[in-house]
Amino acid sequence: MRIRTVLTGLAMTAGMMLAGAGPAAAVAGPSAAADGIGTYRITFATGDLDNADTDDAVRVTFVGTTGSVDKRIERDFRRGEVYTYGPFTSPNAGTISQVYVTKSNEERDAWYLNYVQLHEQGTGWLFHCEADVWFPQTGPKRLFSCVKA
């Protein structure tokens, strides 16, 4: 499913470029706050599998059409848990297309991430980033595609 999501996103971007539309053309809907600041919430879903939890901190960087939203979350992520962080403010990032997720690897435990979401409260936009992947005990940074839900 992830491959299909990535390929669909790439095809849409290529189509926009061929049509002469830049990334800004993809932004539709309510405008950002006048000061360019967004109010966000991040939701993480940890898998309900044996040893799916982690005590490591997690860093997420959502990449959008006008910037990025970056947060380090210092907490334990429990098996089968859906956890929401926020609200917090950050420069408005526009339409989110990707997210980088990194586990701190300080605790040396694995983690199963089902998905991560970014909700921008001012516009009501929700960006869903499907993961369905194990982060190994000393795992690398991972990149996932996001879709507007």
C-alpha positions as CSV (number, residue, x, y, z in Angstrom):
1,M,0.0,0.0,0.0
2,R,2.8,2.4,0.8
3,I,4.3,1.9,-2.7
4,R,1.0,2.8,-4.3
5,T,0.7,5.9,-2.2
6,V,4.2,7.1,-3.1
7,L,3.7,6.4,-6.8
8,T,0.3,8.2,-6.8
9,G,1.9,11.2,-5.1
10,L,4.8,11.2,-7.6
11,A,2.4,11.0,-10.6
12,M,0.3,13.9,-9.3
13,T,3.4,16.0,-8.8
14,A,4.7,15.2,-12.3
15,G,1.3,16.0,-13.8
16,M,1.2,19.4,-12.1
17,M,4.7,20.2,-13.3
18,L,3.8,19.2,-16.9
19,A,0.7,21.4,-16.7
20,G,2.8,24.3,-15.6
21,A,1.4,24.4,-12.0
22,G,3.8,24.8,-9.2
23,P,3.5,23.3,-5.7
24,A,1.5,26.3,-4.6
25,A,-1.3,25.4,-7.0
26,A,-1.9,22.3,-4.9
27,V,-2.9,24.3,-1.9
28,A,-6.7,24.8,-1.8
29,G,-9.2,25.6,0.9
30,P,-9.1,28.0,3.7
31,S,-6.1,30.3,3.8
32,A,-3.5,30.2,6.5
33,A,-3.5,32.7,9.4
34,A,-2.4,36.2,8.4
35,D,0.8,35.8,10.4
36,G,1.7,32.5,8.7
37,I,1.5,30.5,12.0
38,G,-0.5,27.2,12.2
39,T,-1.8,25.5,15.3
40,Y,-1.2,21.7,15.0
41,R,-1.8,18.4,16.7
42,I,0.2,15.2,15.9
43,T,-1.4,11.8,16.4
44,F,0.7,8.6,16.6
45,A,-0.7,5.1,16.4
46,T,1.5,2.3,17.8
47,G,0.7,-1.3,16.6
48,D,-1.0,-3.8,18.9
49,L,1.7,-6.4,18.5
50,D,4.1,-8.0,20.9
51,N,7.0,-5.7,21.8
52,A,5.5,-2.9,19.5
53,D,6.1,-0.2,22.2
54,T,9.1,2.0,22.6
55,D,10.6,4.1,25.4
56,D,12.6,6.2,22.9
57,A,11.8,9.8,22.0
58,V,10.5,10.2,18.5
59,R,11.2,13.1,16.1
60,V,8.7,13.9,13.2
61,T,9.3,16.4,10.4
62,F,6.2,17.0,8.2
63,V,7.2,18.5,4.8
64,G,4.7,20.7,3.1
65,T,4.4,23.1,0.1
66,T,5.4,26.2,2.1
67,G,7.6,24.8,4.9
68,S,7.8,22.1,7.5
69,V,6.6,21.2,11.0
70,D,9.2,19.6,13.2
71,K,8.7,18.2,16.7
72,R,10.6,15.9,19.1
73,I,8.2,14.0,21.4
74,E,9.8,12.8,24.7
75,R,7.5,10.1,26.0
76,D,6.9,6.3,26.0
77,F,4.8,5.0,23.1
78,R,2.7,2.1,24.4
79,R,1.5,-1.0,22.5
80,G,-1.9,-0.4,20.8
81,E,-1.9,3.2,21.9
82,V,-3.2,6.2,19.9
83,Y,-1.6,9.3,21.3
84,T,-2.1,12.9,20.3
85,Y,0.4,15.6,21.0
86,G,-0.5,19.3,21.1
87,P,-1.8,21.8,20.4
88,F,1.3,23.7,19.5
89,T,2.1,26.5,17.0
90,S,4.6,26.4,14.2
91,P,5.1,28.3,10.9
92,N,2.4,27.2,8.5
93,A,3.7,24.4,6.2
94,G,0.8,24.4,3.7
95,T,-0.2,21.1,2.2
96,I,1.8,18.2,3.7
97,S,3.1,15.5,1.3
98,Q,5.7,13.6,3.4
99,V,6.8,13.0,7.0
100,Y,10.2,11.9,8.3
101,V,10.1,9.8,11.5
102,T,13.1,9.1,13.6
103,K,13.4,7.1,16.8
104,S,16.2,8.3,19.2
105,N,17.6,4.8,19.6
106,E,18.7,5.6,23.2
107,E,16.6,2.8,24.7
108,R,17.6,0.3,22.0
109,D,14.1,-1.1,21.6
110,A,12.1,-1.7,18.5
111,W,8.8,0.1,17.7
112,Y,5.9,-0.6,15.4
113,L,4.3,2.5,14.0
114,N,0.9,2.1,12.3
115,Y,0.5,5.7,11.2
116,V,1.1,9.3,12.1
117,Q,-1.3,12.2,11.4
118,L,-1.0,16.0,11.4
119,H,-4.1,18.1,12.1
120,E,-4.0,21.9,11.3
121,Q,-6.7,23.4,13.5
122,G,-7.1,26.7,11.7
123,T,-8.0,25.1,8.3
124,G,-9.3,21.8,9.7
125,W,-7.0,19.9,7.4
126,L,-5.9,16.4,8.4
127,F,-2.9,14.7,6.8
128,H,-2.7,11.0,7.2
129,C,0.7,9.3,6.8
130,E,0.5,5.5,6.7
131,A,3.5,3.6,8.0
132,D,2.8,0.0,9.0
133,V,6.5,-0.6,9.7
134,W,8.9,-1.8,12.4
135,F,11.6,0.5,13.5
136,P,14.5,-1.7,14.6
137,Q,16.3,-1.3,17.8
138,T,18.8,1.1,16.2
139,G,16.7,2.1,13.2
140,P,17.3,4.8,10.7
141,K,15.1,7.8,9.8
142,R,12.1,6.7,7.7
143,L,10.1,8.7,5.1
144,F,6.4,8.2,4.5
145,S,4.0,9.8,2.1
146,C,1.0,11.7,3.4
147,V,-2.5,12.3,2.0
148,K,-5.0,14.9,2.9
149,A,-7.9,13.0,4.6
